[in-house]
Amino acid sequence: MESVPLQNLGRLSDRIYSIVKEEILSGRLAPGQHLALEEIAQNLGVSTTPIRDALSQLAADGLVEWRPRRGAYVAHLTPKTISEIYQVRKILEYGAAELAIARGAAVADEMRSLAAQIAAIDTSADGQAAMDYAHLELRFHAVPIERIENSKLLEVYNSLSSVMIVAFTLYPADSRRRADVVAEHEAIVAALTAGDAVWARAAIYAHLENAQASLLARIHELQLCE
């Protein structure tokens, strides 16, 4: 991690949290990598106390794990973690479909625009393209949740976003899966536009099932190569 003087840049732990989070999300800090408090403190020109606070915040996000007597490490994306996250997503997004429809055409219109942007990204181009895809994909799915205007529901949903961004960035979809995603997004938008809650729930559930299976397969394949 590059040296960055932080003494005068607001609450230290928050600044350090943002810096380390960006390093993880970009892939510059890899899953399983040791996060040595003293080394980070030296690079950033601070004490270890705000480093520990920041890493604890990242652990709450699921991006860092503390190992007894060994310290902090960038969290591995295990199949169990991914499966649990998708289980929560299915429950929330499935339940949000009918409520989102009740909010009118604006939900489908915004999702249609996001779907078009997602379809235009080639995630194989570079790491930034994969990260852009990750943010847009999560934004697409967050729209119905946001339009419900339930702050507690949105808080739960947003708590999943950091791990999902890491997953999409480190394990980008291949061209065949990207084509399937475009079709699945179109089905979701069409169902919402039609105001058909049964169709919308089915389309959302199918999309998440396929996304989970594809992501787990990519993680398994790439981890076998490590």
PyMOL commands that set and color helices and strands:
alter all, ss='L'
color gray80, all
select helices_A, chain A and resi 12-25+37-44+48-61+79-101+105-119+127-148+151-158+161-170+175-194+197-225
alter helices_A, ss='H'
color red, helices_A
select strands_A, chain A and resi 34-35+64-67+71-74
alter strands_A, ss='S'
color yellow, strands_A
deselect
rebuild
show_as cartoon
